[in-house]
Amino acid sequence: MSEGVLVYNQVVAGKESTHQIPETLTEAQAEQILAGMNEVIRAGEEMRKLRAEMIKVFAGFGWTQERIAQLTDMSQPAVSKQMAKHKTDELRPPMRVSLDQHDVPWLEGRLWGLAEQISETFDEAARCTRCVNALTRGKKRFTPQNIDELRRLVEEDLRLHRAELPGGYRAAYDEISRGLDLPSKVTTTTSASVRRSIAHQIQRDLLRG
């Protein structure tokens, strides 16, 4: 081998040695890899818990296991198993579904429903769209900070699109906002996630007319 080739090979080897692949991942790299996975796993677990809670609510309305199985896209034996887990629970009266309730989860659900209607109406032009999508997909939680952010964005959308939105949107927001400023101290036996989900759907249906 010529002296020139030998020198060239040594230089190349030296460059490669400065860019060696690390033997282990850093904690930051591992955290980034797992972040998305953890969100999906957490959302899946939360949805399973929410569905189990909803089955109890549906049973409280007097619906049959067969009908609940159809609604939840589960088999009837799976629904029976879920209900058997709670057979020792106290019998609860049917959950109230009137809009005029003032506990925090219910008001949060109404705000979420209102924001989602605005987002669907104006798509990316709505200031609240990104926040709504993050909450719906489980990337953001219903914390006081995130609810405050959603309130601010919805209020901005109501101001920007005032001429295009029915007056009922502003009226709903004002009622929700007053409630969140002075929430009721009444506690309920139904979980926050269930109340939030039901209020969200009822508010959307009312805004659709």
FENBELTA-V697289 format. One record per backbone hydrogen bond with DSSP energy under -0.5 kcal/mol. NH is the residue of the N-H (numbers start at 0). CO is the residue of the C=O. Records with the same first field share a line. If there is no record, write none. Layout:
NH: CO  CO
This chain:
5: 1
6: 2
7: 3
8: 4
9: 5
10: 6
11: 7
12: 8
13: 9
14: 10
15: 11
16: 12
17: 13  14
18: 15
19: 16
29: 25
30: 26
31: 27
32: 28
33: 29
34: 30
35: 31
36: 32
37: 33
38: 34
39: 35
40: 36
41: 37
42: 38
43: 39
44: 40
45: 41
46: 42
47: 43
48: 44
49: 45
50: 46
51: 47
52: 48
53: 49
54: 50
55: 51
56: 52
57: 53
58: 54
59: 55
60: 56
61: 58
62: 57
67: 63
68: 64
69: 65
70: 66
71: 67
72: 68
73: 68
78: 74
79: 75
80: 76
81: 77
82: 78
83: 79
84: 80
85: 81  82
86: 83
88: 85
100: 98
106: 102
107: 103
108: 104
109: 105
110: 106
111: 107
112: 108
113: 109
114: 110
115: 111
116: 112
117: 113
118: 114
119: 115
120: 116
121: 117
122: 118
124: 121
125: 122
128: 125
131: 127
132: 128
133: 129
134: 130
135: 131
136: 132
137: 134
138: 133
139: 133
142: 140
146: 142
147: 143
148: 144
149: 145
150: 146
151: 147
152: 148
153: 149
154: 150
155: 151
156: 152
157: 153
158: 154
159: 155
160: 156
161: 158
163: 160
164: 160
168: 165
169: 165
170: 166
171: 167
172: 168
173: 169
174: 170
175: 171
176: 172
177: 173
178: 174
179: 175
180: 176
181: 177
182: 179
183: 101
194: 190
195: 191
196: 192
197: 193
198: 194
199: 195
200: 196
201: 197
202: 198
203: 199
204: 200
205: 201
206: 202
207: 203
208: 204  205
